[in-house]
Amino acid sequence: MATFGVVSRYSILALMLIFQVACSTPPPRPTDLALGDYRYVRDYSRWMISKTLAENKIVGLSIALIDDQQVVLAEGFGWADREREIKAAPETVYRVGSITKLFTATAAMQLAERGRLDINSPLQRAVPEFSIRSRFKGMVTPRNIMTHHSGLPSNYVNGMWTPDSAPFTQLAGTLGNEYLAHPPDTVHMYSNLGFSLLGHAVQAVSGQAYSDYIQQALLAPMGMSHSYIAASLNEGNDSARAYSQGEQVEPVPLRDLPAGALNSSALDMARFAQMVFADGSSGGHRVLRPTTLADMLRFQDGDAPFDVQPTMGLGWFLSRRLGEDAGLVASHGGSTVLYNSMLMLLPKHKLGVVVLTNSDTGFGTDEKIAIEIIRQALRAKTGIRALDDDEPDEDSLPPDAEDTKALPGRYSTQMGIIEIESAGDGFKVRIEGEDEKLDLVRQENGRYRFSYKILGFMSVGLAGLEDVEISRAVMSGREVLLFHTDGFGMLAGEKIQPYKVRPVWRQRLGRYVPINDAGGMLLKSVDLRLEKGLLLMSVQAQWPYAHEAETSKLVLAPVNSRQATIHGLSLGTGDTVSFTERDGEVLMHASGYLLRREP
């Protein structure tokens, strides 16, 4: 799937954007501001958010800025329900998506404090019905689930989004024929499936339904009275309606409640931030011990064979992206496609911001808004000017000699298959699904940025890629591409090495259609084909509210005569695809789907 399908828009739109940005300037900063005066933060935030909503066609957005136990800014922008003319407000309830994982992790750590959940023991101890096949050593534990190092597949796709989803607790008993995607404790692999299983553990050891436990042990003690766990938003004037490309649509319910089913408001999320700043206390209630909270906000990774750098606490994403003076940045975003959210904290300075949107066009902008507001808030409270993101160099540098030899090739990446080829004294990149090639421009730090030349001479950044740098590395004997953005380094993809496709796999080529689709994702088909010497799965799927189906190409690496894995080390890789024959038919099994080859 081409995640960044943006190249074809550039020639005229990019020029228009250049002139638009040049004419749009933030409000002037007063010279008489004392520390703790947030007037400019309010003015700047209103200007920036109004501008961002207009540029990205976001229908509604709510924010809250927290300074320790005070909410110093809480506002809504645009519409919670445009058709009924209900404005967005700080009390508006949104689906906050994967921010839910912070609550699932907090619940797990509560139970660990009470001696009811051992986060270092096999998950089966808490959830006996859980089983999954493995070709590797190591075990799945609550701890490595919380750091996304469990080795579990990223998702169990069939039935994940559907109007009639089965209870998430059925997952544990349906994984017996699935395989771990990677060895536990070796690679960071974000896993919704893992957090659904962790939520199952919370339910099992607490003796309460997961949603009831979250309500009674977390939401109620913190005074989050507008928040609740549910597969969908409740009907009501305080619920934000969802918009796709500016048009109201009906969201599909989510099966995986512990991974993404919290519904909340900006003001309620501010209460969660205040609990963190109060060392685990809220409204006279002890939610977590200070030592437990400190453990959750401590880097738990960085030593695994494929870790690029430390990025995870227990549930929290951690970085030093704003510099040492700013201290640790603890954050988590969430996206249910139509709703996008970001919670970002600076624990050292007890500053936090939450941004919630109800539009698919808000993806990515929620984080940009959050980081800009927290920069301004840090300066207002302390006088510290946070480290800014590196700006691209004006001029490109010649490629590194080693890169000239080693970088060209095909890679399985989060953006699909990309091809890097030598071009004169530089490199060209073709991203799957795009007709035009991009330049790779080498920076002073030795990394490369994507660039595209308007009219053949003006080099500009790419929307969605302008803040991304790439580099190559060899990790545990495997050639990989790394992405570097916003203070994070992450595995982006792995170089595809040539291999011989055995006759048994050639006999399975063809088009497969699902025969047990639980709905929601609306998987259309899978085409198994040979392309440029590679065994590929071309997957066509369509979201219920999407305007058209999307196709993604995945490289398969055969394991034996009946099984292959999705090649690579980035998100969604390592999953096993199995083949069987039944009554003369060839069947494919992948992520809960059973597919039959068409005649």
N, C-alpha and C positions, 0 to 999 in steps of 0.2 A: 504494500500500500504506500503510495507516495504521500508521506506525511506533510511535506512542504511543497504542495503543488502550486507554485507561485511564479515560476519563471516567466510564463507567457504574458504576464500583466505589466512588465516593466517599462517598456520604451516610453510611453506617454505618461502613465500614472506616476512613475517615479519622478519624472521632471516636475509634474504638478505638485507632488508631495514636497519636493525641495523648496519650491517657492512658497507653499502654504506654511511650512514650518518656519521659514525665514521671517514670515510676517506675523507669526504668532508667538508672542513673548510672555513670560510669566509676570505677575504683578511685581512692582519694585519692593525690595525688602527695606523696611524702616531701619533707620540708624540708631534708634533709641530703645531697642528691645533689651530687656533684662532677661537673665536666665529664668526659665520657667514661664515665659510669656509666649503663648501659643497663637497669638493673633496672626502672625504671618503664616504659620503652618495651616491655619484654617483658610486663609485667603488663597494660598498656593494650592492647597488640596482642591478647593472648589474650582479654581481655574483649570487645573490639570484634569480633574475628573470630567468636567463639562466638555473639555476639548476631546478627551479620550472617548467619551460616549458618542460624540458626534462623528469622530473619525472611524470608529469601529461599529457603529450602528447597534450599540448596546441599548436595550430597552430599559432595563432597570438595574440599579446598583445601590448597595447600602454599605456604609463603613462605620467603624468605631476605632478611635485612637485611645489607647490606655496608658496612663502614667501611674504606675503602681496601683493603688486602690481607687483612682479617679478615672472616669471617662471624660477626657478633655475635648473630644470631638465625636459626635454621633449624628450622622445625616443620611438621608436617602436622596437619590438622584434618579430622575426619569420615572418610569412607571412599574409598579408591581403588577398591575393589570391595566394595560393600555385601553382595552376595549371598554372596560367599565370605569375608566378614568380614576383608578385608585393609585395614588402616588406611592413610590417606594419610600420607606421610612426605616429608622433604626430598628423598629419592632417587626419589620417584614420578615417572614419566615421563608427561607430558601432551602433547597437540598444542598448540603455542604459536601457531599461526596466523600472523598477519602480522608478528610479531616476526621471522619468517624473512627479511623484507625487509631488516633490518639486516645479516644475514649475506650476503645477495646483494649489497647495496651495498658491504660491506666487501671481499668477493671482487673486485668490480669495481675498487675503489680499489687493492687489491693489484696487480692486473694493470696498472692505470694507472701505478703506481710503476715497474713493470718495463718500461714503454714498449710494452706489448702491446695496450693498449686506450686509445684517445683518447676521453675522455668528452665532448669538445666537437665531435666530428665526427659526421656522419650515422650512425645505427645500421646502415645498410646496409654500411658499411665493415667492420663485424665480422660482420654476418649478411647476406650478399648476397641470400639468398632472401626477406628481408623486403621487402614492398611494401604500400602502402595508398594509396587514393585520397585526394585532398585538394582542397578548394575554397579553401584558404588558402595564404598565403606562410609560410615557415618550415620547419624540419626537426625531426624527432625525433632526439634525441641521448641517450646514456647520462646526461648531466648532467640534462637536463630530465625524464627518466624518474625519476631519484632525487629530484627535488623535486616530482614529480607535476604538472608543467607541460608535459608532452609533447603534450597535445592528443589523445592516444589515448583510445578509449572506456574506461570504467571496467572493463568485463568483456567477454569473448567467452563468452556464457552457455552456448550449446549444447555439452554435453560437459564442462562445468567440474566437475560433481560426478556421477560415475557409477562403478559397479563395474568397468566395462571401459573406462577412459579411455584415449584415445590419448596418445602422448608429447607433452609440452608443446612440444617442438621442432617439431611439425607446425604450430603456430600461425602461425609466420612466413610459411609458404607458403600459408596459407589465407585471408589477409587481403586478397588482391588486389582483391576486390570490395567490401570494406568501406571506410568513409570515416573520416578523422579527425573527432572530435567537435567540437573547437574548435581555433582557431589555436594552434600551439605558442608557449609563453612568454607567454600572455595570462591564463590562469585556472588556479587550483589545482583539479585534478580527480583525486582519488585513483584510481589505476589498478592493479588486479591484473594486467591484461593487460600493462601496461608492464613490470612487474617480471618477468613470465614471459619477455618478450623480452630483458630485461637478463640473466636467467639463461642464456638461449640464447647471448648474447654471451660470457658467462663460459665456457661450454662450448666455444664455437667457438674463441676465442683461446687458451684454456689447453690445448686438445687432449685434455681429459679430460671424462668425463661430469660434468654439474653436481654430482650428489650425491657423486661421488668427489672432485671438487675441494674442495667444502666440507668433506668429512671430512678430507682430507689437509692442506689449507692452513689450516684454521681450527679445526675441532673437536679434532683430535688434538694440535696444538701447544698449545692452551689446556687440555688435560686434561679435555675434556668427554666423558668416556668413556661416559656414558649417553645421549648425543645422537646423532641420525642424521636424514637426510633420507629420507622415505618417504611414499607416498600415504596410508598408514594406520599405526596403532600396531602394533608387534610384539606377538604373544601373549606373556604372561609375567606373573609376580607383581608386577613393578615398573611395569606399565602401568596407568594409570588408565582404568577403564571410563567410558563416557559415559552421561549421564542427561538425559532430557527431562521436565520437570515431575515430577521425582522418580522416573521409571521408566527402567530401564536400556534403552538402545537401541543398535543397531549403527550406527556412523558410516559415511557414504559416503566412499569414497576421493576424493582431490582430484587433479585433473589438473595444476594450476598449481603445480608444486613450488617454484619460486623465489619465489612470492608467499606461500606459507603452509604448507609441508610439513615444517618442522622439528619434531621431537619431542624434548623435553628435560625436565630436572628443575630444581627451584629451585636446587639446589646447582650444577648445571652452568651455569645462567644466571648465577649469582654469579661464576663464573670469567670469563665474558664481560665483566661489569661491572668486575672487577679488571683485566682487560686495558686497558680504557678509562682507569681511574685510574692505570695504570702507563705512560701515554703510548704505548700500542701494544705493550707487551711482556707476555709471559706465560710463566712457567716457563723463563726463559732463551731464549725464542724471540721474535724480532721479527715480530709479526703485521702491524703498520702503522708507518710512520714517524710520529714526533710531529707533523710538519707536516701530514701527510695526515689524521691523526685530528682535528687542530685545524680543518682545512678542513671535515671532515664535521660538526663541531659549531659551524659558523659559519652564521649566517642567509644563505641563498642566494637568498631571494625577498623580496618586498615592493614591487617596482617594476613588476610587471606591471599592465596596465590594470585587472584585476578582483581584484587582491590587496587584501584588507581590512587585513592587517598581516603582517609577517614571521612565518612559522610553520615553515619547513622548513630543515633543513640538508641534507646528502646522506644520505637515508634516514631521518634522525632528525626527529621533531617537536620543535620548540624553543619555549620560552616563558619569560616572566619572571613566571609566575603566582604565585610565592611571595614576590615583592618583590626589591628590589635586593640586600639583605643576603644573601638565599639564593642569588642568582646564577642562572645559566642552569638551566632544567629541561629535560633531554633525555629523551624518552620514546618508546615505541612500544607500542601494544596489539595484541592479536590475538584474532580470534574465528573459529572454524570452527562457529559456532552452538552446538554442544554444549560445546565447550571455549572458555574465555575467559581471557585472560592480560594482564598489564601489567608492563612493565619501565620503571622511572623512576629517573633518576640526577640528582644534583646534582654536576656535575664540579668546581665550585669548592671544595666541601667534601669531595669523594670519599666521598659517601654514595649508596647505591643500594638499591632494594627491588624484588623480583620477586614477583608474586602469580599463581598458576596455579590454575584451577578446572576441574572436569569436569562442569559442569551448565549448561544453557541459561539457568537462572535467575540465573547469575552474571554475565550481561552487564551492564556498568556498575558492578557492585559491586567488581570487581577494581580498577578505577581509584580508587574511593572509598577502599578499604582501603589502597592504595598511597600515596595522597596523605596520609592521616592518619598512617600509620606514618612516612613521611619527615618530616612536620612534627615529630613527637615526637622522631625521631632527630636532626634538626637542632638542636633545643633541647638535647637531651642532650649532644651533642658540642660545641656552640659557645655555647650560651646564647641563640642567636637565635630569636626567636619569628616564625615565618613569617607573611607576610601572609595573612589569612584571606579567604575568598570574601565578597563583599558580601552582607549580609542584606537581604531585601526590606524596603521601607519599610512602616511600620505603616499609613499612610494613602496613598491614591492622590491624584495631582495631576491637574488638568485637562489634556486633550490640548493639544499644541502646535497653534497656529493653522494652520500649514502642513500638519501631519499630518492635521488635520480634513478638509482638501480632498484631499490626495494619497494618504493611506494606504488608504482604502476601495477594495476591488476584489478580483479573484481572482488568485491567485499559484500558479505551479508551484513546489513546494517538495519538500524531502526527506521531508516528511510526507504527500505527495500534494497534491491541490489544496486550498487553504484560501481561505476567503472572509472578508474583513474588512468589516464594515459599521458605520456610525455608529449609536450607540444612546444617546440622551440626551446627556449630557456626556462620553461615552466611546466605546468600541468593543466590538463583539462579534465573536467569531471562531468560525467553524464549520470543524472539521477533517474532512477526508474520512473517511467511515466512522463518524463519531460523530453521534449524534442531538442531543446537547445542545451549546449554544453556551458558549464561555468568554468571560470578561472579559479585556480588556487593561488592565492597571493601570500608569499612567505613574509612573516613578521620578524621583528628584531629578536623576539623570544624563541625563534626557531619553529613556531607553529604556523599553520596556514589558515587563511580566511577565504570563505567563498566570495566571489565577486562576479559581476556581470556587467558588460560594457554596453551602455546605451549608445545606439547609432555607431557602435564600433570604436568609440574613443573615450566615453565618460564612464569610469568604473564606479559602481555604486554597490552598497550592501544589498542583501536580499531579505525581504520581509520574512521573519521567522528564523533566518540564518545569520542576520547581521551581527549578532553577539556571540556566534559560535566559532571557535577555533578548533582545528583538528591537528593531530599529530599521529605518528606511527610508533609502535613499540613492539618488542618481543617479550611476551609474558608466559612463563612456564612452557617455552618452546613454541608458542603459537603467535603468529603475526596478527596484530590487532590495530584497529583505528581507535583513537581516543577523541572524545568531544570534551572541550573545555568551555564552560560558560557560567557566568554569574558566580564565580568562585568555586565551582564544582568541576571535578574531572571525572569522567565516566567512560566505560566501555561503549563504543559506538558500533563496532562491528569487527568481523574477523575476515581475513583474507581467505578466498576460496582456492584451495589447492586442487589441481586436476586429479581426477580419479576415473577408474574404468567402471562403466555401468554394465553389470552382468546381464546375460540374456533373460534371467527370470524377472528382472525389473522392466526390461523392454516389453515383456509380454503383458505387463499390467498397465501400460500406457492407455489413456483414454479419459473420458469424461465421467465423473461420479456425481450422483445426486443423493441428498440425504433421505433416509427412510424413517428416521426417528427424530425429526426436528421438533424440539419443544417450543419453538417460536421465539419471537423477540429479535434475535439477531438476523433471522430470515436468511440463512445460508442458502445461496442459490445453487452453487455447484463447485466442484474442484476438478480441475484439469491436470492430470499427471502427464508430463511431457518431457521430451529431451530437447534441450536448447543449449547450443554452444558447448556440447559435451557434458552438461549438467542435468541431473534429474531434478525437475522443478514441479512444485505444486502451484498452480495458478488458482487462487481462491477468490470467488466472487460472492460478495455478501452485501446486504442492504439493510440499514437501520429502518425501522418502521416510518420515521419522519424524514428520512433522507430523500432527496430529489432523484437520485439515481444510485445504482449499485456501484460498488468500488471493487477493484481487482488488485490483489497483491500477489507478488511472486515470492515463494519461499524455496530455498535450496534444501534438498533432502540429502542427507548423508547416510547411505545404507549401513546398518549394523550387522545384519545377517540376511538370510534369504526372504524373511518375512517382515522385518522391521527396519525402519529408518528414523532418524531424528532430524529435526529442523536445525540446519547448520547455523553456527554462530555462538556468540557470547553476549548478545544484547537482549533487550526485552523480548520475551515471547519465544526465545530459542530453546533448544534442547528437548522440546516435546516429542514424544514418540508417536509415530504413525505406523499402524500395523495393518497387515493384509491377510485375509483368509479366503478360502473358497467354500461355497455352500451351494449344493444342488446345481453345480455348473456355473455359478455366478461368482464374480470377484467382488469382495467387500473390503472397504477401507474403514478403519476405526481411528478417529482423531478427536481428542478433547470432548469425549462424550458422544460424538456423532458416529452413527453407522451409515455409511454411504455405499450405494450399489453402482457398479459400472454400467453405463448404458450400452446396449448392444451396438 
